[in-house]
Amino acid sequence: MKYATYDIVFQEFPDEVTLAINLTECPCHCPGCHSAYLAESTGDVLTWERLSALIAQYEGGITCVALMGGDADPSAVAAMLRRVREAYPRLHTGWYSGREALPEGFTPEAFDYVKLGPWRAECGPLKERTTNQRLYRYHADGSRTDITHRFWR
Ligand code: SF4
């Protein structure tokens, strides 16, 4: 996996202050993509050493670590966030995927949150009630709760 940028974000996951890593090599090619450059194979390789250094830099101020994208290699996303969970049990973990559903046989035990759904301009973003995208809160028993409504006012 490669990443282009990272940010501290406040709105992508409700009630969380999130270190969000923006991964490149996105295979989804959603029409009207807000960040078309993320389809390119650019940026630095996201090694565990790099990610853990970023977490250490912001650890006192964040509550969640998220990988944004990574649909070219969901198993690598899961493996990386599993390491986050093991090394930093205080932090929540999240994944923003452009897929309609989790990959076949994919177990989300590494995630507290998963956003599913491609960008569809006619449906709008998560904050619109018409959105096709969904944010799920995953629980320890493997079940999930749709919390997309948390974006709606
Ligand atoms: S998943 Fe996100 S980054 Fe990838 S093409 Fe769709 S909108 Fe763009």
py3Dmol code that shows the C-alpha trace and the ligand (Angstrom):
import py3Dmol

protein = """\
ATOM      1  CA  MET A   1       0.000   0.000   0.000  1.00  0.00           C
ATOM      2  CA  LYS A   2       1.068   3.547  -0.734  1.00  0.00           C
ATOM      3  CA  TYR A   3      -0.202   6.808   0.753  1.00  0.00           C
ATOM      4  CA  ALA A   4      -0.220  10.342  -0.551  1.00  0.00           C
ATOM      5  CA  THR A   5      -1.144  12.416   2.501  1.00  0.00           C
ATOM      6  CA  TYR A   6      -2.521  12.196   6.003  1.00  0.00           C
ATOM      7  CA  ASP A   7      -4.771  14.473   8.066  1.00  0.00           C
ATOM      8  CA  ILE A   8      -6.277  14.810  11.500  1.00  0.00           C
ATOM      9  CA  VAL A   9     -10.020  14.791  10.777  1.00  0.00           C
ATOM     10  CA  PHE A  10     -13.091  15.312  12.956  1.00  0.00           C
ATOM     11  CA  GLN A  11     -16.120  14.507  10.803  1.00  0.00           C
ATOM     12  CA  GLU A  12     -15.376  11.237   8.999  1.00  0.00           C
ATOM     13  CA  PHE A  13     -16.093   9.133  12.121  1.00  0.00           C
ATOM     14  CA  PRO A  14     -18.635  10.477  14.645  1.00  0.00           C
ATOM     15  CA  ASP A  15     -17.229  11.443  18.065  1.00  0.00           C
ATOM     16  CA  GLU A  16     -13.677  10.567  17.006  1.00  0.00           C
ATOM     17  CA  VAL A  17     -10.518  12.558  16.366  1.00  0.00           C
ATOM     18  CA  THR A  18      -8.968  10.534  13.590  1.00  0.00           C
ATOM     19  CA  LEU A  19      -5.553  10.184  12.052  1.00  0.00           C
ATOM     20  CA  ALA A  20      -6.651   9.488   8.464  1.00  0.00           C
ATOM     21  CA  ILE A  21      -4.161   8.089   5.955  1.00  0.00           C
ATOM     22  CA  ASN A  22      -5.104   8.737   2.320  1.00  0.00           C
ATOM     23  CA  LEU A  23      -4.065   5.685   0.301  1.00  0.00           C
ATOM     24  CA  THR A  24      -3.362   5.782  -3.430  1.00  0.00           C
ATOM     25  CA  GLU A  25      -3.768   3.102  -6.131  1.00  0.00           C
ATOM     26  CA  CYS A  26      -7.576   3.278  -5.814  1.00  0.00           C
ATOM     27  CA  PRO A  27      -9.118   0.826  -8.325  1.00  0.00           C
ATOM     28  CA  CYS A  28     -12.715   2.073  -7.982  1.00  0.00           C
ATOM     29  CA  HIS A  29     -12.713   4.850 -10.628  1.00  0.00           C
ATOM     30  CA  CYS A  30     -15.969   6.408  -9.422  1.00  0.00           C
ATOM     31  CA  PRO A  31     -17.272   8.914 -12.011  1.00  0.00           C
ATOM     32  CA  GLY A  32     -16.754  12.411 -10.620  1.00  0.00           C
ATOM     33  CA  CYS A  33     -14.186  11.237  -8.019  1.00  0.00           C
ATOM     34  CA  HIS A  34     -13.226  14.116  -5.724  1.00  0.00           C
ATOM     35  CA  SER A  35      -9.570  13.024  -5.696  1.00  0.00           C
ATOM     36  CA  ALA A  36      -8.771  11.415  -9.035  1.00  0.00           C
ATOM     37  CA  TYR A  37      -5.040  11.510  -8.270  1.00  0.00           C
ATOM     38  CA  LEU A  38      -5.641   8.763  -5.694  1.00  0.00           C
ATOM     39  CA  ALA A  39      -5.981   6.301  -8.575  1.00  0.00           C
ATOM     40  CA  GLU A  40      -2.317   6.751  -9.413  1.00  0.00           C
ATOM     41  CA  SER A  41       0.481   4.659  -7.975  1.00  0.00           C
ATOM     42  CA  THR A  42       2.106   7.573  -6.215  1.00  0.00           C
ATOM     43  CA  GLY A  43       3.275   8.320  -2.707  1.00  0.00           C
ATOM     44  CA  ASP A  44       5.359   6.429  -0.209  1.00  0.00           C
ATOM     45  CA  VAL A  45       4.910   2.836   0.866  1.00  0.00           C
ATOM     46  CA  LEU A  46       2.921   2.676   4.098  1.00  0.00           C
ATOM     47  CA  THR A  47       5.075   0.451   6.242  1.00  0.00           C
ATOM     48  CA  TRP A  48       4.196  -0.416   9.817  1.00  0.00           C
ATOM     49  CA  GLU A  49       7.220   1.619  10.888  1.00  0.00           C
ATOM     50  CA  ARG A  50       5.878   4.696   9.082  1.00  0.00           C
ATOM     51  CA  LEU A  51       2.349   4.319  10.390  1.00  0.00           C
ATOM     52  CA  SER A  52       3.432   3.659  13.960  1.00  0.00           C
ATOM     53  CA  ALA A  53       5.697   6.723  13.807  1.00  0.00           C
ATOM     54  CA  LEU A  54       2.718   8.853  12.727  1.00  0.00           C
ATOM     55  CA  ILE A  55       0.564   7.389  15.488  1.00  0.00           C
ATOM     56  CA  ALA A  56       3.285   8.084  18.042  1.00  0.00           C
ATOM     57  CA  GLN A  57       3.432  11.684  16.808  1.00  0.00           C
ATOM     58  CA  TYR A  58      -0.293  12.258  17.359  1.00  0.00           C
ATOM     59  CA  GLU A  59      -1.197   9.577  19.900  1.00  0.00           C
ATOM     60  CA  GLY A  60      -2.110  11.959  22.720  1.00  0.00           C
ATOM     61  CA  GLY A  61      -4.625  13.830  20.605  1.00  0.00           C
ATOM     62  CA  ILE A  62      -6.325  11.162  18.519  1.00  0.00           C
ATOM     63  CA  THR A  63      -8.934   8.517  19.325  1.00  0.00           C
ATOM     64  CA  CYS A  64      -8.991   6.669  15.991  1.00  0.00           C
ATOM     65  CA  VAL A  65      -6.700   5.619  13.141  1.00  0.00           C
ATOM     66  CA  ALA A  66      -8.227   5.164   9.689  1.00  0.00           C
ATOM     67  CA  LEU A  67      -7.092   4.028   6.275  1.00  0.00           C
ATOM     68  CA  MET A  68      -8.948   5.891   3.537  1.00  0.00           C
ATOM     69  CA  GLY A  69      -8.997   3.737   0.402  1.00  0.00           C
ATOM     70  CA  GLY A  70      -6.891   0.649  -0.095  1.00  0.00           C
ATOM     71  CA  ASP A  71      -9.460  -1.245  -2.136  1.00  0.00           C
ATOM     72  CA  ALA A  72      -6.675  -2.682  -4.281  1.00  0.00           C
ATOM     73  CA  ASP A  73      -5.553  -4.763  -1.288  1.00  0.00           C
ATOM     74  CA  PRO A  74      -8.202  -5.066   1.467  1.00  0.00           C
ATOM     75  CA  SER A  75      -6.243  -7.838   3.181  1.00  0.00           C
ATOM     76  CA  ALA A  76      -3.317  -5.464   3.631  1.00  0.00           C
ATOM     77  CA  VAL A  77      -5.688  -2.847   5.060  1.00  0.00           C
ATOM     78  CA  ALA A  78      -7.030  -5.371   7.559  1.00  0.00           C
ATOM     79  CA  ALA A  79      -3.565  -6.586   8.497  1.00  0.00           C
ATOM     80  CA  MET A  80      -2.320  -3.055   9.098  1.00  0.00           C
ATOM     81  CA  LEU A  81      -5.294  -2.055  11.234  1.00  0.00           C
ATOM     82  CA  ARG A  82      -5.041  -5.302  13.170  1.00  0.00           C
ATOM     83  CA  ARG A  83      -1.512  -4.264  14.097  1.00  0.00           C
ATOM     84  CA  VAL A  84      -2.822  -0.861  15.167  1.00  0.00           C
ATOM     85  CA  ARG A  85      -5.397  -2.549  17.369  1.00  0.00           C
ATOM     86  CA  GLU A  86      -2.789  -4.812  18.947  1.00  0.00           C
ATOM     87  CA  ALA A  87      -0.217  -2.086  19.528  1.00  0.00           C
ATOM     88  CA  TYR A  88      -2.623   0.694  20.525  1.00  0.00           C
ATOM     89  CA  PRO A  89      -5.681  -0.920  22.136  1.00  0.00           C
ATOM     90  CA  ARG A  90      -6.932   2.499  23.264  1.00  0.00           C
ATOM     91  CA  LEU A  91      -7.429   3.637  19.679  1.00  0.00           C
ATOM     92  CA  HIS A  92     -10.366   2.821  17.441  1.00  0.00           C
ATOM     93  CA  THR A  93      -9.774   1.795  13.833  1.00  0.00           C
ATOM     94  CA  GLY A  94     -11.634   2.657  10.651  1.00  0.00           C
ATOM     95  CA  TRP A  95     -11.616   1.987   6.928  1.00  0.00           C
ATOM     96  CA  TYR A  96     -13.175   4.041   4.132  1.00  0.00           C
ATOM     97  CA  SER A  97     -13.809   1.682   1.225  1.00  0.00           C
ATOM     98  CA  GLY A  98     -15.332   2.448  -2.175  1.00  0.00           C
ATOM     99  CA  ARG A  99     -16.743  -1.079  -2.398  1.00  0.00           C
ATOM    100  CA  GLU A 100     -20.428  -1.888  -2.257  1.00  0.00           C
ATOM    101  CA  ALA A 101     -19.765  -4.642   0.280  1.00  0.00           C
ATOM    102  CA  LEU A 102     -16.917  -6.210   2.187  1.00  0.00           C
ATOM    103  CA  PRO A 103     -14.887  -8.650   0.060  1.00  0.00           C
ATOM    104  CA  GLU A 104     -16.014 -12.294   0.101  1.00  0.00           C
ATOM    105  CA  GLY A 105     -14.807 -14.076   3.222  1.00  0.00           C
ATOM    106  CA  PHE A 106     -13.516 -10.844   4.708  1.00  0.00           C
ATOM    107  CA  THR A 107     -13.917 -10.675   8.466  1.00  0.00           C
ATOM    108  CA  PRO A 108     -13.886  -7.176   9.926  1.00  0.00           C
ATOM    109  CA  GLU A 109     -12.396  -8.018  13.313  1.00  0.00           C
ATOM    110  CA  ALA A 110      -9.716  -5.382  12.782  1.00  0.00           C
ATOM    111  CA  PHE A 111     -12.202  -2.539  12.420  1.00  0.00           C
ATOM    112  CA  ASP A 112     -14.430  -0.469  14.653  1.00  0.00           C
ATOM    113  CA  TYR A 113     -15.797   1.388  11.620  1.00  0.00           C
ATOM    114  CA  VAL A 114     -16.146   0.651   7.917  1.00  0.00           C
ATOM    115  CA  LYS A 115     -17.576   3.025   5.308  1.00  0.00           C
ATOM    116  CA  LEU A 116     -18.871   1.184   2.272  1.00  0.00           C
ATOM    117  CA  GLY A 117     -20.090   2.469  -1.072  1.00  0.00           C
ATOM    118  CA  PRO A 118     -18.662   4.206  -4.121  1.00  0.00           C
ATOM    119  CA  TRP A 119     -19.079   7.907  -4.787  1.00  0.00           C
ATOM    120  CA  ARG A 120     -22.277   8.559  -6.715  1.00  0.00           C
ATOM    121  CA  ALA A 121     -22.792  12.254  -7.396  1.00  0.00           C
ATOM    122  CA  GLU A 122     -26.537  11.856  -7.832  1.00  0.00           C
ATOM    123  CA  CYS A 123     -26.837  10.353  -4.321  1.00  0.00           C
ATOM    124  CA  GLY A 124     -24.583  12.810  -2.554  1.00  0.00           C
ATOM    125  CA  PRO A 125     -22.143  12.419   0.353  1.00  0.00           C
ATOM    126  CA  LEU A 126     -22.682  10.761   3.725  1.00  0.00           C
ATOM    127  CA  LYS A 127     -24.215  13.892   5.204  1.00  0.00           C
ATOM    128  CA  GLU A 128     -27.099  13.717   2.696  1.00  0.00           C
ATOM    129  CA  ARG A 129     -30.065  11.465   3.466  1.00  0.00           C
ATOM    130  CA  THR A 130     -30.057  10.394  -0.198  1.00  0.00           C
ATOM    131  CA  THR A 131     -26.542   8.958   0.018  1.00  0.00           C
ATOM    132  CA  ASN A 132     -25.810   5.426  -1.194  1.00  0.00           C
ATOM    133  CA  GLN A 133     -22.839   5.199   1.172  1.00  0.00           C
ATOM    134  CA  ARG A 134     -23.047   3.653   4.624  1.00  0.00           C
ATOM    135  CA  LEU A 135     -20.929   3.922   7.745  1.00  0.00           C
ATOM    136  CA  TYR A 136     -21.047   0.854   9.962  1.00  0.00           C
ATOM    137  CA  ARG A 137     -19.938   0.453  13.571  1.00  0.00           C
ATOM    138  CA  TYR A 138     -18.608  -3.076  14.037  1.00  0.00           C
ATOM    139  CA  HIS A 139     -18.923  -4.856  17.357  1.00  0.00           C
ATOM    140  CA  ALA A 140     -16.776  -7.480  19.068  1.00  0.00           C
ATOM    141  CA  ASP A 141     -19.195 -10.285  18.146  1.00  0.00           C
ATOM    142  CA  GLY A 142     -18.899  -9.458  14.427  1.00  0.00           C
ATOM    143  CA  SER A 143     -22.276  -7.761  14.155  1.00  0.00           C
ATOM    144  CA  ARG A 144     -22.588  -4.243  12.837  1.00  0.00           C
ATOM    145  CA  THR A 145     -24.805  -1.221  13.247  1.00  0.00           C
ATOM    146  CA  ASP A 146     -25.544   1.235  10.459  1.00  0.00           C
ATOM    147  CA  ILE A 147     -24.678   4.643  11.941  1.00  0.00           C
ATOM    148  CA  THR A 148     -24.938   6.655   8.722  1.00  0.00           C
ATOM    149  CA  HIS A 149     -27.712   8.707  10.328  1.00  0.00           C
ATOM    150  CA  ARG A 150     -25.120  10.246  12.637  1.00  0.00           C
ATOM    151  CA  PHE A 151     -24.088  12.445   9.693  1.00  0.00           C
ATOM    152  CA  TRP A 152     -27.631  13.723   9.200  1.00  0.00           C
ATOM    153  CA  ARG A 153     -29.008  16.756  10.981  1.00  0.00           C
TER     154      ARG A 153
END
"""
ligand_1 = """\
8
SF4
S -13.351 5.186 -3.944
Fe -12.975 7.371 -3.443
S -10.892 7.797 -4.250
Fe -11.602 5.894 -5.210
S -12.508 6.546 -7.161
Fe -14.179 6.416 -5.654
S -14.358 8.513 -4.805
Fe -12.362 8.384 -5.853
"""
view = py3Dmol.view(width=600, height=400)
view.addModel(protein, "pdb")
view.setStyle({"model": 0}, {"cartoon": {"style": "trace"}})
view.addModel(ligand_1, "xyz")
view.setStyle({"model": 1}, {"stick": {}})
view.zoomTo()
view.show()
